[in-house]
Amino acid sequence: MENWLIFDADDTLWENNIYFEKALEEFLTLLQSVTRDRPRVRNLLNEIERESIPRRGYGSLNFIGALEETFRRLYAGQDGVAYLDAIRRIGDRLLHHPIDLLPGVLPTLQLLRRGHRLMLFTKGDPKEQSDKLLRSGLQDCFDRVEIAEEKDVGAYQELILRHSLDRNSTCMVGNSPRSDVLPALAAGLWAVFIPHPNTWELEHQEVEPHSRLLHAESIQEIPSLLSRKGIFHASRAVLRRDGPF
């Protein structure tokens, strides 16, 4: 069976949530004349996002819609055209934020390609996520790309069946406990958890020790990590040929 490494995209390969946080900070500053209770606004926004995800899915458009709905609930139906126009400008900046690769991403993926098949598995709006991948310049690193509405246990099980993946030689790599690590482990895969300091609040979840769970501080550690753990023979072969990464 082939060795597969499956990578998350946002906040695993490139910065993402920092731009949502920047948009939120602009939104909170805009609303100072309406309310200065920032924790209340954040909690309300999280609640509205949870409500809207089943209808709108993940991504920038859902977030922008949640900002507008948060304002409407706080502003209690008064005329807020100027505020809504300002919120849409915030949203437009978010939709066009740069794609900043995290350190070492490109050379690490190029190294891993020599001994593994690579797949990108991300969730969100297909157009938005495809555009991010194109702008990242990483599209040629991946043998397959999957964009899902949700990344839960069922989605991983379907992925395994659709691509005939061997659970013993397939590993998910990502920063989100809720979408990357825990459902992959539950589906029987290996997982590498790379925490990101700005992981979205709604993706947080406690990660317990697991026999197939590995931890890394950055993507650059993955080749040597897989080699040390002896999970995939291909990893060791690559490292013997090219030396330490």
Summary of the structure (lengths in Angstrom):
residues: 245
radius of gyration: 19.7
end to end distance: 25.5
largest distance: 67.5
contacts: 738
relative contact order: 0.17
helix: 56%
strand: 13%
